[in-house]
Amino acid sequence: MRDMFHLLTDMGFDYIMTSQVLWGCYDTVPSLAIYEIYRPKDIDVVTLFHYRWNGERRVLVEK
């Protein structure tokens, strides 16, 4: 997966991906905006968590 993200970065693609387990946080990706949709116990409400990947760490963006 690391190499796939490296290829996407080298080609200059913008992309949107969805996954329950894939975050895209690899050293080959210099920056990334990540949104986690959290729905506890199948209730009728979802919460969005916004993260930024800076090439080294995934950081929660707090407003």
N, C-alpha and C positions, 0 to 999 in steps of 0.2 A: 504494500500500500504506500509505503514511503516513496518508492520510486514512481508510482503512478502520480502522486501529488507533485513530485519533482518535475515530471513531464508536463503536467498542467501549468505549473508555474513558469517553466521555461518557454512554453508556447504562448504565455500571456493571456490565457483564458480566464474569463469571469465565469463562475459556476455556482450553482445551488445544488446541494445534495441533502438527502434525508437518510437518516440511519438511527437505529436505536443504540448502536455501539460504536460507530465510527465518528470520531470528532475531527479528524484532519490535522491534529496537532503533531506535526512532524518537523524536524529540523530543516527540511527542504522547503518548508512553507514560511516565508518571511512574515506574513501577517494574515489574519483571518478573523472575520466576524462570525460568531457562533450564537445561535439561539436554541435553548433547550425548552421544549414544551413539557411542562410537568403537570400531570393529572393524577393526584393521589386517590387511590381506592375507587376509581371510576365515578367520581362525583361529577356534577354538571359544570364545574368550573376548571379552567386551566390557568396556570401561571407561566409567564415567560421569564426565563433567565437569560440575560445577555452577557456573553463573554467575549473577550478579545484574546486572540493568540498573537503574541509578539515575536514569534520565532524561537522563543525559549520557554515561555510559561503561558498557561491559560489563566486569565485574570477576570474575575467577575466585575462587570461594569455596574456600579451603583449610581443611581441618579440622585 
